[in-house]
Amino acid sequence: MHKVVFVTLYYNRASEVDVTLTSMLAAKIDGVHIIAVDDGSTDHTYEELLKFKEYGVEVITGKNKGLSKCLYDVLDGVDSQYIAICGSGDICHKDRILDQIELMDNRPDI
């Protein structure tokens, strides 16, 4: 079980893969697993995602289901204490996950 599973989904956003995954990797801390999903893109998004497998990013691809169904299917098999989502093209602040984990660990009422 991972403490945090960090998920990012893409559909025809090949140009956004590098900026988003690079920022997610910079924010990676122990216990964080990154899953990058290509939701049936028709451009070269999947190939761009595969470049990050060497950094421990799990890459998944399949037919286009749409954001909600794709996210539901990915999260259905996830075993972690926390789940974090980062949109394709978003930049994750390097302390984002650490700050959120500390807050939630210290404030179970949140």
C-alpha positions in Angstrom: 0.0 0.0 0.0 1.2 3.5 -0.9 0.6 6.4 1.5 -0.4 8.6 -1.5 -1.3 7.8 -5.1 -0.9 10.8 -7.3 -3.0 10.5 -10.6 -2.9 12.6 -13.7 -5.0 12.0 -16.8 -4.5 13.0 -20.4 -6.4 13.1 -23.6 -4.6 14.6 -26.6 -2.4 16.7 -24.4 1.1 15.5 -25.4 2.5 19.0 -25.1 1.5 19.1 -21.4 3.0 15.8 -20.3 6.5 17.1 -19.6 5.6 20.1 -17.5 3.1 18.3 -15.3 5.0 15.1 -14.7 8.3 16.9 -14.1 6.6 19.0 -11.4 4.9 15.9 -9.9 8.3 14.1 -9.7 9.9 17.1 -8.0 7.1 16.9 -5.4 7.5 13.2 -4.9 8.2 12.0 -1.4 8.5 8.6 0.1 5.3 6.6 -0.1 4.0 8.5 -3.2 3.2 6.5 -6.3 2.4 8.4 -9.6 -0.1 7.0 -12.1 -0.3 8.8 -15.5 -3.2 7.8 -17.7 -3.6 8.2 -21.5 -7.4 8.2 -22.1 -7.2 7.0 -25.7 -5.4 9.9 -27.2 -5.0 10.1 -30.9 -1.9 12.2 -30.8 1.5 11.1 -29.3 0.5 11.6 -25.6 1.1 7.9 -24.8 4.6 8.0 -26.2 5.3 11.1 -24.1 4.0 9.4 -21.0 6.2 6.4 -21.6 9.3 8.6 -21.3 8.5 8.9 -17.5 8.4 5.1 -16.8 12.1 5.2 -16.1 11.4 7.5 -13.2 8.9 5.1 -11.6 5.7 6.6 -13.1 3.1 3.9 -13.8 1.7 4.6 -17.3 -1.8 3.3 -18.2 -3.6 3.6 -21.6 -6.9 2.5 -22.9 -9.8 3.5 -25.1 -11.3 7.0 -24.5 -13.8 6.8 -21.7 -13.9 10.5 -20.6 -12.5 12.0 -17.5 -15.0 10.8 -14.9 -15.2 7.1 -16.1 -11.4 7.0 -16.6 -10.7 8.3 -13.2 -13.2 6.0 -11.6 -11.7 3.0 -13.3 -8.1 3.9 -12.2 -9.1 4.7 -8.6 -11.1 1.5 -8.3 -7.9 -0.6 -7.9 -5.9 1.9 -5.8 -4.8 0.9 -2.3 -3.5 4.0 -0.6 -4.2 6.2 2.4 -4.6 9.4 0.2 -5.3 10.1 -3.4 -4.1 13.3 -5.1 -5.2 14.5 -8.6 -3.1 16.8 -10.8 -4.7 17.9 -14.1 -2.9 17.6 -17.4 -1.0 20.9 -17.9 -1.1 21.8 -14.2 2.1 22.4 -12.4 2.4 20.9 -8.9 4.2 22.9 -6.3 7.1 20.9 -4.9 5.8 21.0 -1.4 2.1 20.4 -2.3 1.9 16.7 -1.4 4.1 17.0 1.7 2.0 19.9 3.0 -1.3 18.2 2.4 -0.1 14.9 4.0 1.1 16.7 7.1 -2.1 18.7 7.4 -4.3 15.6 7.0 -2.2 13.5 9.3 -2.3 16.1 12.0 -5.9 17.1 11.5 -8.0 14.0 11.2 -11.1 16.2 11.4 -10.4 17.5 7.9 
